[in-house]
Amino acid sequence: MSGEQQLVLVRHGRTAWNAEGRFQGQADPPLDGIGWDQARRAAVAIRRMAPRAVVSSDLRRAHQTAVMLGAACGLIPTTDRSLREVALGAWEGLDHDEAARRFPAEYSAWRAGADVRRGGGETQAEAGARVAAALIGVLGRAGPNSTVVAVSHGLALQAAMAVLAAHGLVRLDDARPPHLGNAEWIVLPVTLTGRQDREDAA
């Protein structure tokens, strides 16, 4: 249909901290060797979608993934710090055992499903609102009949999808947005019913 847009959300490739099970948050480890390979494979697939723009978080693991995608698509990615992962404050760099020892109450609440502000950072809902607003702006700048690729982080993207769906901008197959694996992506058609919300927020 004329004017339709497509939003491709991509999680960054693997880092050494992913492999070690460390909480990354807004810390800045780079891709590891497997992460670079994952980004290359994602680039081959996403190139076929002929995106008009690639935007990423300014954290290295996301930007490195975006550079690989952009090179395959003939595009230079832009960066936006609003697409960063959920800030985890003093949890960043810790593994699960360390977090449980240092922050037992927070860790227990988080494991029970509470959206807590871990380590003095931000909640996942707060990050979702931040990332969703940035994505709405990117879509507005890209214009109709466009595919936009956004490279971000697992928790932030999951939370942003919930916000976008709640505003009728995208439709999800499941009630709960997926948590993407490293270098995984999801293609979301932007719905006409959400267009006015998008224009009002831009």
C-alpha positions as CSV (number, residue, x, y, z in Angstrom):
1,M,0.0,0.0,0.0
2,S,1.3,3.5,-0.8
3,G,3.1,5.2,2.1
4,E,3.8,2.0,4.0
5,Q,7.1,1.7,5.9
6,Q,9.0,-1.1,7.3
7,L,11.1,-1.1,10.5
8,V,13.9,-3.6,10.9
9,L,15.1,-3.9,14.5
10,V,18.5,-5.5,14.9
11,R,20.3,-6.5,18.0
12,H,24.1,-6.1,18.0
13,G,26.5,-9.1,17.5
14,R,28.1,-10.9,20.3
15,T,30.7,-9.4,22.7
16,A,33.0,-11.2,25.1
17,W,30.8,-10.0,27.9
18,N,27.8,-11.7,26.3
19,A,29.8,-14.9,26.1
20,E,30.8,-14.5,29.8
21,G,27.3,-13.7,31.0
22,R,28.1,-10.2,32.2
23,F,25.6,-7.4,32.4
24,Q,26.6,-4.8,29.8
25,G,24.0,-2.0,30.0
26,Q,25.7,1.2,28.7
27,A,29.2,-0.1,29.2
28,D,31.1,-0.3,25.9
29,P,32.7,-3.6,25.0
30,P,33.3,-4.2,21.3
31,L,32.2,-7.2,19.2
32,D,34.2,-10.3,19.5
33,G,35.2,-12.5,16.6
34,I,31.9,-14.4,16.6
35,G,30.0,-11.1,16.8
36,W,31.7,-9.8,13.7
37,D,30.8,-13.0,11.9
38,Q,27.2,-12.7,13.1
39,A,27.1,-9.1,11.8
40,R,28.4,-10.2,8.4
41,R,25.7,-12.8,8.0
42,A,23.0,-10.4,9.1
43,A,24.2,-7.8,6.5
44,V,23.8,-10.3,3.7
45,A,20.2,-10.9,4.6
46,I,19.3,-7.3,5.3
47,R,20.8,-6.0,2.1
48,R,18.0,-7.7,0.2
49,M,15.5,-5.5,2.0
50,A,17.1,-2.4,0.3
51,P,16.9,-0.1,3.4
52,R,16.8,3.6,3.0
53,A,18.6,4.3,6.3
54,V,20.6,2.6,9.0
55,V,20.7,4.1,12.5
56,S,22.4,2.7,15.6
57,S,23.1,3.2,19.2
58,D,26.5,4.9,19.7
59,L,27.8,2.1,21.8
60,R,30.6,0.2,19.9
61,R,28.9,-3.2,19.7
62,A,25.9,-1.7,18.0
63,H,27.8,0.8,15.9
64,Q,30.2,-1.9,14.6
65,T,27.2,-4.1,13.7
66,A,25.6,-1.1,11.9
67,V,28.8,-0.3,10.0
68,M,28.8,-3.9,8.6
69,L,25.1,-3.6,7.6
70,G,25.6,-0.2,6.1
71,A,28.6,-1.3,4.0
72,A,26.5,-4.2,2.6
73,C,23.6,-1.8,1.8
74,G,25.7,1.1,0.5
75,L,24.7,3.3,3.4
76,I,26.6,5.2,6.1
77,P,24.9,4.6,9.5
78,T,24.1,7.4,11.8
79,T,24.3,7.1,15.5
80,D,21.8,8.1,18.2
81,R,22.7,7.8,21.9
82,S,18.9,7.5,22.6
83,L,19.1,3.9,21.2
84,R,21.5,2.8,24.0
85,E,20.8,-0.2,26.1
86,V,19.0,0.0,29.5
87,A,21.4,1.8,31.9
88,L,22.3,-0.7,34.6
89,G,24.5,1.5,36.8
90,A,26.7,-0.4,39.2
91,W,25.5,-3.7,37.7
92,E,27.5,-3.1,34.6
93,G,30.4,-5.5,34.2
94,L,29.0,-7.9,36.8
95,D,28.0,-11.5,36.2
96,H,24.9,-13.0,37.8
97,D,26.7,-14.3,40.9
98,E,28.4,-11.0,41.5
99,A,25.1,-9.1,41.1
100,A,23.3,-11.4,43.4
101,R,26.0,-11.0,46.1
102,R,26.3,-7.2,45.8
103,F,22.7,-6.3,45.3
104,P,20.6,-9.2,46.8
105,A,17.3,-7.3,47.1
106,E,17.5,-5.8,43.6
107,Y,18.6,-9.1,42.1
108,S,15.8,-11.1,43.8
109,A,13.2,-8.5,42.7
110,W,14.5,-8.5,39.1
111,R,14.5,-12.3,39.0
112,A,10.9,-12.3,40.2
113,G,10.0,-10.1,37.2
114,A,9.9,-6.6,38.7
115,D,11.1,-3.8,36.5
116,V,13.6,-2.4,39.0
117,R,16.2,0.4,38.5
118,R,19.2,-1.9,38.8
119,G,22.4,-0.4,40.2
120,G,21.0,3.1,40.2
121,G,20.4,3.0,36.4
122,E,17.0,3.1,34.7
123,T,14.0,0.8,34.4
124,Q,13.4,-1.2,31.2
125,A,10.1,0.8,30.7
126,E,12.0,4.1,30.9
127,A,14.5,2.8,28.3
128,G,11.7,1.6,26.1
129,A,10.1,5.0,26.0
130,R,13.4,6.6,25.1
131,V,14.2,4.2,22.3
132,A,10.6,4.2,20.9
133,A,10.7,8.0,20.7
134,A,14.0,7.9,18.8
135,L,12.6,5.3,16.4
136,I,9.5,7.4,15.7
137,G,11.8,10.3,14.8
138,V,13.8,8.1,12.4
139,L,10.7,6.9,10.7
140,G,9.4,10.4,10.3
141,R,12.6,11.5,8.7
142,A,12.8,8.5,6.3
143,G,9.5,9.2,4.7
144,P,6.9,6.9,3.0
145,N,7.7,3.7,1.2
146,S,10.9,3.2,3.1
147,T,12.7,0.5,5.1
148,V,14.6,1.7,8.1
149,V,17.1,-0.4,10.0
150,A,17.8,0.3,13.6
151,V,20.6,-1.4,15.5
152,S,20.3,-1.4,19.3
153,H,20.3,-3.7,22.3
154,G,18.3,-6.7,23.5
155,L,16.4,-5.2,26.5
156,A,16.0,-1.8,25.0
157,L,14.5,-3.1,21.8
158,Q,12.2,-5.5,23.6
159,A,10.8,-2.6,25.7
160,A,10.6,-0.2,22.7
161,M,8.6,-2.8,20.7
162,A,6.0,-2.9,23.6
163,V,5.7,0.9,23.5
164,L,5.4,1.0,19.7
165,A,2.7,-1.7,19.7
166,A,0.8,0.0,22.5
167,H,0.6,3.1,20.4
168,G,-0.6,1.1,17.4
169,L,2.5,1.9,15.3
170,V,3.5,-1.8,14.8
171,R,1.8,-5.1,15.3
172,L,3.5,-8.0,17.1
173,D,2.6,-11.7,16.5
174,D,2.8,-12.4,20.3
175,A,1.5,-10.3,23.2
176,R,5.0,-10.2,24.7
177,P,7.7,-8.6,22.4
178,P,10.6,-11.0,21.7
179,H,14.1,-10.7,23.3
180,L,16.3,-10.8,20.2
181,G,19.5,-12.9,20.3
182,N,22.8,-11.5,19.2
183,A,22.6,-10.2,15.6
184,E,19.0,-11.4,15.3
185,W,16.4,-9.1,13.7
186,I,12.7,-8.6,13.4
187,V,10.8,-6.9,10.5
188,L,7.9,-4.8,11.6
189,P,5.5,-3.2,9.1
190,V,4.5,0.2,10.3
191,T,0.8,0.4,10.5
192,L,-1.4,3.1,9.1
193,T,-3.4,3.2,12.3
194,G,-0.3,4.4,14.2
195,R,0.7,7.0,11.7
196,Q,-1.0,10.0,13.3
197,D,0.6,9.0,16.7
198,R,3.9,9.0,15.0
199,E,3.4,12.4,13.3
200,D,2.2,13.9,16.5
201,A,5.2,12.7,18.4
202,A,7.8,13.6,15.8
